[in-house]
Amino acid sequence: METGSDSDQLERVFLRLGHAETDEQLQNIISKFLPPVLLKLSSTQEGVRKKVMELLVHLNKRIKSRPKIQLPVETLLVQYQDPAAVSFVTNFTIIYVKMGYPRLPVEKQCELAPTLLTAMEGKPQPQQDSLMHLLIPTLFHMKYPVESSKSASPFNLAEKPKTVQLLLDFMLDVLLMPYGYVLNESQSRQNSSSAQGSSSNSGGGSGIPQPPPGMSFYAAKRVIGDNPWTPEQLEQCKLGIVKFIEAEQVPELEAVLHLVIASSDTRHSVATAADLELKSKQSLIDWNNPAIINKMYKVYLGDIPLKTKEGAVLKPELKRDPVSTRVKLKIVPHLLRSRQAAETFPANIQVVYDGLFGTNTNSKLRTLSLQFVHHICVTCPEVKIKPLGPMLLNGLTKLINEYKEDPKLLSMAYSAVGKLSSRMPHLFTKDIALVQQLFEALCKEEPETRLAIQEALSMMVGAYSTLEGAQRTLMEALVASYLIKPEVQVRQVAVKFASTVFPSDHIPSRYLLLLAAGDPREEVHGEAQRVLRCLPGRNRKESSSKQMPSFPEMVYYIQEKASHRMKTPAKYMTGTTVLPFNPAAFGEIVLYLRMCLAHSAGVVPTSQSLADMQDHAPAIGRYIRTLMSSSQATSSSSSSSSSKSGETNPVQIYIGLLQQLLAGVGGLPVMYCLLEAVSVYPEKLAAKFVDKTEWIKSLMNSSKEEMRELAALFYSVVVSTVSGNELKSMIEQLIKTTKDNHSPEIQHGSLLALGFTVGRYLAKKKMKMAEQQGVETNADFLPEQEELIQSATETIGSFLDSTSPLLAIAACTALGEIGRNGPLPIPSEGSGFTKLHLVESLLNRIPSSKETNKMKERAIQTLGYFPVGDGDFPHQKLLLQGLMDSVEAKQIELQFTIGEAITSAAIGTSSVAARDAWLVTEEEYTPPAGAKVNDVVPWVLDVILNKHITSPNPHVRQAACIWLLSLVRKLSAHKEVKSHLKEIQSAFVSVLSENDELSQDVASKGLGLVYELGNEQDQQELVSTLVETLMTGKRAKHEVSGETVVFQGGSLGKTPDGQGLSTYKELCSLASDLSQPDLVYKFMNLANHHAMWNSRKGAAFGFNVIATRAGEQLAPFLPQLVPRLYRYQFDPNLGIRQAMTSIWNALVTDKSMVDKYLKEILQDLVKNLTSNMWRVRESSCLALNDLLRGRPLDDIIDKLPEIWETLFRVQDDIKESVRKAAELALKTLSKVCVKMCDPAKGAAGQKTIAVLLPCLLDKGMMSPVTEVRALSINTLVKISKSAGAMLKPHAPKLIPALLESLSVLEPQVLNYLSLRATDQEKAAMDSARLSAAKSSPMMETINMVSASCHDSVSVCSPALQCNCSKSSGYIN
């Protein structure tokens, strides 16, 4: 077109515009001519362009005054996108697009919205911003398809990554924009909103107005645009953006941050919509994605001017400020979900510091920031937390020092310090001041904060366990000062430090713990005692390295502290006595010194049981003798460390402390410790107490019986060191006080002291006679003394018939002690008090119902002692026969005592009972060479084996078995026992089949011992006999007479198969299966399940040692044993279960053993689920239930269908208890399988679903057993809930099967009724059936499966059609 005609055309357009009178006419002209007129701007003629401009100016005036006139936006947009268009044309085109787009009806705007997005590509930034400014308000009105699929999406953004990025950036700025914000050009940037902002003002942008938080000046400007939105419009825009994200128009990953920011909006509608959307996506968002986390950090912190290239390049108007506190409060909770956030340095520490110390922070943000510190401490890996440690610690200590308002916040800060210390102990090791600061805080802070400080200090303890030198001394002083504070928590933590920071042989800290053991509060003294009494080298191997302080050093230290405390107010007053420590602490000190003494003597220190302590006395005696002899040699050199009394020997100091405590307070353990110390070395130590006999007598008058007994022993040890007239007067004095009947306590103490003294006198005499050192030594044993001794014995005897049981028992004990040490100084027979009278009197007491058990025990012990001290005791067999004939029902403890007495009396003078227990152990004892032999073991064995073991009375058989066990254990080296092994084994085997559990247990123990005693040939014979007896079940025949007890009370129905032998048969079959029949003895040794073996009497047999040895010998057979033993632990037979559990506990010390042999155990259980014995089926179900619980089963997924199917069969078992066990196992299996089908399990989950569904659908839901069907459906419902989209491949099979089950599970009666119902009734019934079906769990499952696998549902249609055609149910 030529220039002239261009001008003419423009004139004509002008003319038409001039003639247009109505808006409609004007609109028509504009629609037709505006796009071509704009194109004329590309004309090369100046005149044409001028004309166009004139026209446009006129047009603008007309359009602006008439807001209803529509512009041809669609055509203009097409023209705008024309790649051939000149920029001059496009610049003007967009002006009219901007003018016309908002005038369009909403529907039209929505229709053109995608074109706006398309038009943006490759255009200049300001034009893109303008287009987005038009687009954003439209999003609120957009309609999105319900099912998001790419074909239906209005914005096809997948191919436009650049546009998506532009859009997301703009949307983020819109969401950050506060309502009612006005960009004030004159406002200076000086009043910045954040710490980072104010620090960056030197960037030369002082003239730039202050943007809103989280935005740059440029971002704010472009969101405001030419036509700023009103607050209501802005709210609509934000809602539109949230809707846009909800409709999944952009990748979820990219839009997470937008939702987080929108959820912090000040307008409720926006915040709620964003929150709901975030919650629905919560499980899908990967919070460990670095892209998401870095964006969050960037928005939170703004653009921090770092000294980097980017920092230098950034223009002031592009610099973003940190977001407002409101937004930060929404961002941090999401950072707490993320492991990645905890690792991202330096952003993580910047967020922490900003939240704790930023200018705009508040208590809520501080709390969240502290939670974030906790999160970092827990999840940050070792390498990445290293640089953070010092900064975190500084931040926390600063917060603790400066911030005191909120106790909850302080508590969190303290516990964060504790967590940090457990992650990075090296940070704390050098800083003891921090410990002091926390201890001080623990004294002063509010009660609610104290708990957190206590927890933090407890966690910090580990960091200081390697202190050395001055640091350690400093820590000692610190702990000592806080152990005396009034606050109980402070003392509690100080005890923790004292026990953990220092090694166990560190004397000052042990002393502090000993003081704490006297604390009035249980939580303090309980902890201190627990640490002090924790025995070294008892349970684990590593504890053998646990040391204790050496006895002399500890004693000197205590002595020094005690003498110092006596001069200070710390001393303790009780009555007239002054003690250096309070009684509780002093008692603990003495016991601890005794433990150190035992440790230094090379034995296991214990302070709990006096009987255990006495076993170690000989070893302690040897150590004390060494100490005494070495200290005499070095007494001059050690005088510097001695106390002022000039006492230098640690043993003497120890005895002095014991005396001091005993005089002031008393106490049984203290009395024992003093008695022990003196008894193990009487020559040296007892002599010092000769002048203190009155004090000892006062102890003998104590109100406690045990105390009087120990004091009497002590008195006898002291008296044994004197001789001649002194001895005579002392014994006469005792005889006199025994007859003083004003006080039974004094009589009791004197009686015992008399017996013990006479006993010691006789032992001394026996020793001297054995040495036969000429006549002059016998000056100690003059005739008048012998008379005195006889009179003393008769005096004691006179009390045997005392009406007071206390005195009668004392007399019995005293006579036993005399008889043990030598021949009783009384006639054998005749009238008066003779040996025969004494034996008969004591034997009569055993069956008597009038006597107490204690009296019976003492009488039996005393009888056992007579042949021990007297080789010519005339009534030995009478006494033994009497003991064996005194069997009563239910007197098991007594039978163990009789067993010991029979053993001692049978072997006579060679018995270990003859030794001095303080000086010689049982193992070391050898009988004196010249002693008369009175060994009647052959006769005793013969009587037991041929008379009592075969007795028709089960109580006698049980007693005989116990005696036999005692003989075999105590006399294992005796030739008679060794030559009768087979007979003894037969005896034990015959008792194995008793109905009584203890009899069986004793017999099994006996068998184990017998086997150990034999040589190789004996052992082979013993094994074959035992296996034959056990497997064939032959039992010893007991003659039945009128007195025979066939069933003991309560023994009927004890074992499920009615056989007493069942436990041992199982043990035998276990050994046979390993092709090692002799292992049956090892099993018997391990089966220590009866409570009897834990009692003092039972423990004396030492079966725990034998069991340990047996356990070591069985170790090679573990792979075959573990599966069987695992199942046996759940056997319904209590005997078998207890025996097998104790074998399991002895053999399987490592808890990972079950995981190691998981496949083997499972194989054994599945195989035995269908055993022909109900007991095995039940135990397999119960074991399976236990095995599956809480274990990862990834390795055995293939086995799951087999387990399900087998358990389905067992669920229909004939026996109810088996059915119940199977139900239990199935429920556990169901829970485990549902967990395994979680999408988080990945490939393992897929595999589990693939193997499970066929089994549950085909076998479970189609089972005729109601319970099986119910459980299968329940499991399927749960799997479909947890598996979600993982069910997709299986939907074609799952949905039809579930639909089918709807009618299968319907009661049959409904079909019957519907055939006989009227049409009206049918209709009512059908609607009822339909609503029942809809609410059934199957329908719920179908809905869930179809929702998560909607693509696959179409594949199900053939099967569904088939179902419909067959259905007589709902679809007619």
Secondary structure, 3 states (H helix, E strand, C coil): CCHHHHHHHHHHHHHHHHHCCCHHHHHHHHHHHHHHHHHHHHCCCHHHHHHHHHHHHHHHHHHHHCCCCCCCHHHHHHHHHCCCCCHHHHHHHHHHHHHHHHHCCHHHHHHHHHHHHHHHCCCCHHHHHHHHHHHHHHHCCCCCCCCCCCCCCCCCCCCCHHHHHHHHHHHHHHHHCCCCCCCCCCCCCCCCCCHHHHHCHHHCCCCCCCCCCCCCHHHHHHHHCCCCCCHHHHHHHHHHHHHHHHCCCCCHHHHHHHHHHHCCCCCHHHHHHHHHHHHHHCCCCCCCCHHHHHHHHHHHHCCCCCCCHHHHHCCHHHCCCCCCHHHHHHHHHHHCCCHHHHHCCCHHHHHHHHHHHCCCCCHHHHHHHHHHHHHHHHHCCHHHHCCHHHHHHHHHHHHHHHCCCCHHHHHHHHHHHHHHHHHCHHHHHCCHHHHHHHHHHHHHCCHHHHHHHHHHHHHHHHHHCCCCHHHHHHHHHHHHHHCCCCCHHHHHHHHHHHHHCCCCCCHHHHHHHHHHCCCCCHHHHHHHHHHHCCCCCCCCCHHHHCCCCCHHHHHHHHHHHHHHHCCCCCCEEECCEEECCCHHHHHHHHHHHHHHHHHHCCCCCCCCCHHHHHHCHHHHHHHHHHHHHHHHHCCCHHHHHCCCCCCCCHHHHHHHHHHHHHHHCCCHHHHHHHHHHHHCCHHHHCHHHHHHHHHHHHHHCCCCHHHHHHHHHHHHHHHCCCCHHHHHHHHHHHHHHHHCCCCHHHHHHHHHHHHHHHHHHHHHHHHHHHHCCCCHHHHHHCHHHHHHHHHHHHHHHHHHHCCCHHHHHHHHHHHHHHHHHCCCCCCCCCCCCCHHHHHHHHHHHCCCCCCCHHHHHHHHHHHHHHHHHCCCCCCHHHHHHHHHHCCCCCCHHHHHHHHHHHHHHHHHHHCHHHCCCCCCCCCCCCCCCCCCCCCCHHHHHHHHHHHHCCCCCHHHHHHHHHHHHHHHHHCCCCHHHHHCHHHHHHHHHHHHCCCCHHHHHHHHHHHHHHHHHCCHHHHHHHHHHHHHHHHHCCCCCCCCCCCCCCCCCCCCCCCCCCCCCHHHHHHHHHHHHCCCCCHHHHHHHHCCCCHHHHCHHHHCCCHHHHHHHHHHHHHHHHHHHHHHHHHHCCCCCHHHHHHHHHHHHHHCCCCCHHHHCHHHHHHHHHHHCCCCCHHHHHHHHHHHHHHHCCCCCHHHHHHHHHHHHHHHHHCCCCCHHHHHHHHHHHHHHHHHHHHHCCHHHCHHHHHHHHHHHHHHHHHHCCCCCHHHHHHHHHHHHHHHHHHHHHHHHHHHHHHHHHHHHHHHCCCHHHHHHHHCCCHHHHHHHHHHHHHHHHCCHHHHHHHHHHHHCCCCHHHHHHHHHHHHHHCCCCCC
